[in-house]
Amino acid sequence: RIGDEAMRQQALSCMRNIMENSMNPDSGLPYDACNDGKWSNKGWWYDTLPVPGHSSYLCGQAMFYVLKAYEYEKSMANCVHGEWLPHVRNILEKVEQTKNSDHEYPYIFSEKTGAGLEYDSFGGTWCLAALAYYSWLSGDLSHMEGMKKSEKHYYNAFVRRMECYGTPLDTCKAMDSEGILAYIKAVRFIHAITQDDLYLEHMKDA
């Protein structure tokens, strides 16, 4: 934002490291943590999780901010990183297959297969936010109906009740006020695509 090229190059170096090295080949999802150059899901929150695996909170958040970096680079540096969008799309397609019959994303994905292991949490709204942002940014609306169903579930099950639990990993399944940010970001892009005032009402509630 401030036009410091050295800072931009530092950020791009970080992005390249994430893109090239963070993927778990078994699950097709990015690892949650990196320690001394070794990628894994064993962040400091690991022992608080109900089951081991990838976190939808961190996976979705990572994809959201890759997209934000893509948009910044394109608009501010006139630089298009063409490989970033397919990278995000492949992960989001994998994640989309793990939703349950309530259209909810998992809380935890399997390290071995990427399948959903644990549900009943608000943390998956970061996956919804990333998909909505990707859809708005790319113009690919192939998952529009699925996004609407997921948004409806998260609104009725969590937001409307003011019981948003299962987001930041250090709180496990406790309620908190941080995780709502992902839902706000998701609804902001769904509204930008649909122009449906319903989503403005939901955003206001959030």
Sequence and secondary structure as in RCSB ss.txt:
>XXXX:A:sequence
RIGDEAMRQQALSCMRNIMENSMNPDSGLPYDACNDGKWSNKGWWYDTLPVPGHSSYLCGQAMFYVLKAYEYEKS
MANCVHGEWLPHVRNILEKVEQTKNSDHEYPYIFSEKTGAGLEYDSFGGTWCLAALAYYSWLSGDLSHMEGMKKS
EKHYYNAFVRRMECYGTPLDTCKAMDSEGILAYIKAVRFIHAITQDDLYLEHMKDA
>XXXX:A:secstr
    HHHHHHHHHHHHHHHHH EETTTTEE SEEETTEEES  TTGGGSSS SEEHHHHHHHHHHHHHHHHHHHH
HS    TTHHHHHHHHHHHHHTT  TTS   SEE TTT  EEE S STTHHHHHHHHHHHHHH   TTHHHHHHH
HHHHIIIIITTT  BS SGGGTTSB SSTHHHHHHHHHHHHHHH  HHHHHHHHH 
